[in-house]
Amino acid sequence: MASYTYLKPREDGDFDHVSVDVSTGQETVFAKVLAADEQYPWGRPTDEEVAEQNRATRNDYLQETDWWAVSDRTMTQAQQDYRQALRDLPTHSNWPNLNADDWPTRPS
């Protein structure tokens, strides 16, 4: 039985998480999703999951700038500070629930 799910807006501003049976078109509401959780219809990630994702993103940013640290280059102070700020992210006061402005800005 093939099916798909979607969020159906409710009059109160929240959503119903609905499963639709493709063969019959039958809709079944299986969960209420608060408006604040719209981007998390399967539930909010745990702090551990958020931390894991942030570490992966941080590691990608570090890897993208590894070439700055090759032996025949000298990193600018801004580049050194950026890479250090990335390494220090797990000690940030908002960790793991970082806001966009908690991430360091890559120097040009």
Biotite code that builds the C-alpha atoms (Angstrom):
import biotite.structure as struc

atoms = struc.array([
    struc.Atom([0.000, 0.000, 0.000], chain_id="A", res_id=1, res_name="MET", atom_name="CA", element="C"),
    struc.Atom([1.611, 3.222, -1.179], chain_id="A", res_id=2, res_name="ALA", atom_name="CA", element="C"),
    struc.Atom([1.046, 6.383, 0.798], chain_id="A", res_id=3, res_name="SER", atom_name="CA", element="C"),
    struc.Atom([2.450, 9.833, 1.360], chain_id="A", res_id=4, res_name="TYR", atom_name="CA", element="C"),
    struc.Atom([2.223, 12.353, 4.169], chain_id="A", res_id=5, res_name="THR", atom_name="CA", element="C"),
    struc.Atom([1.752, 16.094, 4.325], chain_id="A", res_id=6, res_name="TYR", atom_name="CA", element="C"),
    struc.Atom([0.963, 18.853, 6.801], chain_id="A", res_id=7, res_name="LEU", atom_name="CA", element="C"),
    struc.Atom([-2.608, 20.114, 6.558], chain_id="A", res_id=8, res_name="LYS", atom_name="CA", element="C"),
    struc.Atom([-3.214, 23.582, 8.073], chain_id="A", res_id=9, res_name="PRO", atom_name="CA", element="C"),
    struc.Atom([-5.756, 23.748, 10.884], chain_id="A", res_id=10, res_name="ARG", atom_name="CA", element="C"),
    struc.Atom([-7.993, 26.686, 11.760], chain_id="A", res_id=11, res_name="GLU", atom_name="CA", element="C"),
    struc.Atom([-6.098, 27.196, 15.039], chain_id="A", res_id=12, res_name="ASP", atom_name="CA", element="C"),
    struc.Atom([-2.812, 27.825, 13.146], chain_id="A", res_id=13, res_name="GLY", atom_name="CA", element="C"),
    struc.Atom([-1.332, 24.409, 13.912], chain_id="A", res_id=14, res_name="ASP", atom_name="CA", element="C"),
    struc.Atom([-1.185, 21.475, 11.487], chain_id="A", res_id=15, res_name="PHE", atom_name="CA", element="C"),
    struc.Atom([-2.459, 17.942, 11.163], chain_id="A", res_id=16, res_name="ASP", atom_name="CA", element="C"),
    struc.Atom([0.132, 15.435, 9.962], chain_id="A", res_id=17, res_name="HIS", atom_name="CA", element="C"),
    struc.Atom([-1.894, 13.470, 7.437], chain_id="A", res_id=18, res_name="VAL", atom_name="CA", element="C"),
    struc.Atom([-1.186, 10.152, 5.730], chain_id="A", res_id=19, res_name="SER", atom_name="CA", element="C"),
    struc.Atom([-2.865, 9.620, 2.362], chain_id="A", res_id=20, res_name="VAL", atom_name="CA", element="C"),
    struc.Atom([-3.448, 6.143, 0.916], chain_id="A", res_id=21, res_name="ASP", atom_name="CA", element="C"),
    struc.Atom([-2.610, 6.592, -2.780], chain_id="A", res_id=22, res_name="VAL", atom_name="CA", element="C"),
    struc.Atom([-4.935, 3.842, -4.016], chain_id="A", res_id=23, res_name="SER", atom_name="CA", element="C"),
    struc.Atom([-8.043, 5.070, -2.153], chain_id="A", res_id=24, res_name="THR", atom_name="CA", element="C"),
    struc.Atom([-7.300, 8.732, -1.457], chain_id="A", res_id=25, res_name="GLY", atom_name="CA", element="C"),
    struc.Atom([-8.215, 8.066, 2.192], chain_id="A", res_id=26, res_name="GLN", atom_name="CA", element="C"),
    struc.Atom([-6.658, 10.637, 4.544], chain_id="A", res_id=27, res_name="GLU", atom_name="CA", element="C"),
    struc.Atom([-5.764, 9.702, 8.105], chain_id="A", res_id=28, res_name="THR", atom_name="CA", element="C"),
    struc.Atom([-4.618, 12.262, 10.676], chain_id="A", res_id=29, res_name="VAL", atom_name="CA", element="C"),
    struc.Atom([-1.938, 10.641, 12.809], chain_id="A", res_id=30, res_name="PHE", atom_name="CA", element="C"),
    struc.Atom([-0.432, 13.586, 14.650], chain_id="A", res_id=31, res_name="ALA", atom_name="CA", element="C"),
    struc.Atom([-0.964, 17.220, 15.508], chain_id="A", res_id=32, res_name="LYS", atom_name="CA", element="C"),
    struc.Atom([2.025, 19.444, 14.748], chain_id="A", res_id=33, res_name="VAL", atom_name="CA", element="C"),
    struc.Atom([2.312, 22.799, 16.494], chain_id="A", res_id=34, res_name="LEU", atom_name="CA", element="C"),
    struc.Atom([2.885, 25.803, 14.254], chain_id="A", res_id=35, res_name="ALA", atom_name="CA", element="C"),
    struc.Atom([6.242, 26.374, 15.994], chain_id="A", res_id=36, res_name="ALA", atom_name="CA", element="C"),
    struc.Atom([7.286, 22.843, 14.935], chain_id="A", res_id=37, res_name="ASP", atom_name="CA", element="C"),
    struc.Atom([6.235, 23.101, 11.290], chain_id="A", res_id=38, res_name="GLU", atom_name="CA", element="C"),
    struc.Atom([9.779, 22.475, 10.089], chain_id="A", res_id=39, res_name="GLN", atom_name="CA", element="C"),
    struc.Atom([9.947, 19.352, 12.293], chain_id="A", res_id=40, res_name="TYR", atom_name="CA", element="C"),
    struc.Atom([6.872, 17.290, 11.298], chain_id="A", res_id=41, res_name="PRO", atom_name="CA", element="C"),
    struc.Atom([8.558, 14.092, 12.549], chain_id="A", res_id=42, res_name="TRP", atom_name="CA", element="C"),
    struc.Atom([9.549, 15.702, 15.856], chain_id="A", res_id=43, res_name="GLY", atom_name="CA", element="C"),
    struc.Atom([12.279, 18.071, 16.974], chain_id="A", res_id=44, res_name="ARG", atom_name="CA", element="C"),
    struc.Atom([15.798, 16.662, 16.876], chain_id="A", res_id=45, res_name="PRO", atom_name="CA", element="C"),
    struc.Atom([17.489, 15.954, 20.190], chain_id="A", res_id=46, res_name="THR", atom_name="CA", element="C"),
    struc.Atom([20.354, 18.134, 21.391], chain_id="A", res_id=47, res_name="ASP", atom_name="CA", element="C"),
    struc.Atom([22.690, 15.240, 20.544], chain_id="A", res_id=48, res_name="GLU", atom_name="CA", element="C"),
    struc.Atom([21.384, 15.146, 16.957], chain_id="A", res_id=49, res_name="GLU", atom_name="CA", element="C"),
    struc.Atom([21.722, 18.921, 16.618], chain_id="A", res_id=50, res_name="VAL", atom_name="CA", element="C"),
    struc.Atom([25.268, 18.780, 18.023], chain_id="A", res_id=51, res_name="ALA", atom_name="CA", element="C"),
    struc.Atom([26.180, 16.012, 15.573], chain_id="A", res_id=52, res_name="GLU", atom_name="CA", element="C"),
    struc.Atom([24.858, 18.054, 12.634], chain_id="A", res_id=53, res_name="GLN", atom_name="CA", element="C"),
    struc.Atom([26.642, 21.199, 13.835], chain_id="A", res_id=54, res_name="ASN", atom_name="CA", element="C"),
    struc.Atom([29.919, 19.301, 14.180], chain_id="A", res_id=55, res_name="ARG", atom_name="CA", element="C"),
    struc.Atom([29.539, 17.929, 10.646], chain_id="A", res_id=56, res_name="ALA", atom_name="CA", element="C"),
    struc.Atom([28.880, 21.430, 9.280], chain_id="A", res_id=57, res_name="THR", atom_name="CA", element="C"),
    struc.Atom([31.775, 22.853, 11.282], chain_id="A", res_id=58, res_name="ARG", atom_name="CA", element="C"),
    struc.Atom([34.077, 20.108, 9.983], chain_id="A", res_id=59, res_name="ASN", atom_name="CA", element="C"),
    struc.Atom([32.991, 20.859, 6.409], chain_id="A", res_id=60, res_name="ASP", atom_name="CA", element="C"),
    struc.Atom([33.843, 24.542, 6.915], chain_id="A", res_id=61, res_name="TYR", atom_name="CA", element="C"),
    struc.Atom([37.243, 23.597, 8.318], chain_id="A", res_id=62, res_name="LEU", atom_name="CA", element="C"),
    struc.Atom([37.897, 21.216, 5.449], chain_id="A", res_id=63, res_name="GLN", atom_name="CA", element="C"),
    struc.Atom([36.981, 23.927, 2.927], chain_id="A", res_id=64, res_name="GLU", atom_name="CA", element="C"),
    struc.Atom([39.717, 26.117, 4.425], chain_id="A", res_id=65, res_name="THR", atom_name="CA", element="C"),
    struc.Atom([42.393, 23.454, 4.950], chain_id="A", res_id=66, res_name="ASP", atom_name="CA", element="C"),
    struc.Atom([44.184, 24.740, 1.875], chain_id="A", res_id=67, res_name="TRP", atom_name="CA", element="C"),
    struc.Atom([44.839, 27.974, 3.754], chain_id="A", res_id=68, res_name="TRP", atom_name="CA", element="C"),
    struc.Atom([47.159, 26.009, 6.042], chain_id="A", res_id=69, res_name="ALA", atom_name="CA", element="C"),
    struc.Atom([49.364, 24.296, 3.464], chain_id="A", res_id=70, res_name="VAL", atom_name="CA", element="C"),
    struc.Atom([53.072, 24.594, 4.113], chain_id="A", res_id=71, res_name="SER", atom_name="CA", element="C"),
    struc.Atom([53.817, 27.059, 1.303], chain_id="A", res_id=72, res_name="ASP", atom_name="CA", element="C"),
    struc.Atom([51.173, 29.584, 2.438], chain_id="A", res_id=73, res_name="ARG", atom_name="CA", element="C"),
    struc.Atom([50.920, 31.893, 5.393], chain_id="A", res_id=74, res_name="THR", atom_name="CA", element="C"),
    struc.Atom([47.437, 32.337, 6.801], chain_id="A", res_id=75, res_name="MET", atom_name="CA", element="C"),
    struc.Atom([46.260, 35.825, 7.599], chain_id="A", res_id=76, res_name="THR", atom_name="CA", element="C"),
    struc.Atom([45.279, 36.557, 11.174], chain_id="A", res_id=77, res_name="GLN", atom_name="CA", element="C"),
    struc.Atom([41.621, 36.691, 10.068], chain_id="A", res_id=78, res_name="ALA", atom_name="CA", element="C"),
    struc.Atom([41.929, 33.204, 8.564], chain_id="A", res_id=79, res_name="GLN", atom_name="CA", element="C"),
    struc.Atom([43.558, 31.861, 11.737], chain_id="A", res_id=80, res_name="GLN", atom_name="CA", element="C"),
    struc.Atom([40.872, 33.481, 13.891], chain_id="A", res_id=81, res_name="ASP", atom_name="CA", element="C"),
    struc.Atom([38.083, 32.045, 11.730], chain_id="A", res_id=82, res_name="TYR", atom_name="CA", element="C"),
    struc.Atom([39.449, 28.508, 11.914], chain_id="A", res_id=83, res_name="ARG", atom_name="CA", element="C"),
    struc.Atom([39.955, 28.818, 15.676], chain_id="A", res_id=84, res_name="GLN", atom_name="CA", element="C"),
    struc.Atom([36.408, 30.142, 16.107], chain_id="A", res_id=85, res_name="ALA", atom_name="CA", element="C"),
    struc.Atom([35.118, 27.099, 14.218], chain_id="A", res_id=86, res_name="LEU", atom_name="CA", element="C"),
    struc.Atom([37.100, 24.780, 16.503], chain_id="A", res_id=87, res_name="ARG", atom_name="CA", element="C"),
    struc.Atom([35.737, 26.631, 19.555], chain_id="A", res_id=88, res_name="ASP", atom_name="CA", element="C"),
    struc.Atom([32.060, 26.364, 18.548], chain_id="A", res_id=89, res_name="LEU", atom_name="CA", element="C"),
    struc.Atom([31.305, 23.440, 20.920], chain_id="A", res_id=90, res_name="PRO", atom_name="CA", element="C"),
    struc.Atom([32.194, 25.741, 23.834], chain_id="A", res_id=91, res_name="THR", atom_name="CA", element="C"),
    struc.Atom([29.769, 28.473, 22.650], chain_id="A", res_id=92, res_name="HIS", atom_name="CA", element="C"),
    struc.Atom([27.142, 29.406, 25.233], chain_id="A", res_id=93, res_name="SER", atom_name="CA", element="C"),
    struc.Atom([24.308, 28.449, 22.829], chain_id="A", res_id=94, res_name="ASN", atom_name="CA", element="C"),
    struc.Atom([25.796, 25.063, 21.875], chain_id="A", res_id=95, res_name="TRP", atom_name="CA", element="C"),
    struc.Atom([24.289, 22.991, 20.351], chain_id="A", res_id=96, res_name="PRO", atom_name="CA", element="C"),
    struc.Atom([21.325, 25.247, 19.524], chain_id="A", res_id=97, res_name="ASN", atom_name="CA", element="C"),
    struc.Atom([23.281, 27.829, 17.581], chain_id="A", res_id=98, res_name="LEU", atom_name="CA", element="C"),
    struc.Atom([21.696, 30.781, 15.825], chain_id="A", res_id=99, res_name="ASN", atom_name="CA", element="C"),
    struc.Atom([22.927, 31.864, 12.404], chain_id="A", res_id=100, res_name="ALA", atom_name="CA", element="C"),
    struc.Atom([24.884, 34.748, 13.936], chain_id="A", res_id=101, res_name="ASP", atom_name="CA", element="C"),
    struc.Atom([26.642, 32.391, 16.382], chain_id="A", res_id=102, res_name="ASP", atom_name="CA", element="C"),
    struc.Atom([28.654, 30.952, 13.491], chain_id="A", res_id=103, res_name="TRP", atom_name="CA", element="C"),
    struc.Atom([31.885, 32.782, 12.652], chain_id="A", res_id=104, res_name="PRO", atom_name="CA", element="C"),
    struc.Atom([32.007, 34.792, 9.429], chain_id="A", res_id=105, res_name="THR", atom_name="CA", element="C"),
    struc.Atom([34.454, 33.486, 6.857], chain_id="A", res_id=106, res_name="ARG", atom_name="CA", element="C"),
    struc.Atom([37.000, 36.144, 5.934], chain_id="A", res_id=107, res_name="PRO", atom_name="CA", element="C"),
    struc.Atom([37.213, 37.222, 2.318], chain_id="A", res_id=108, res_name="SER", atom_name="CA", element="C"),
])
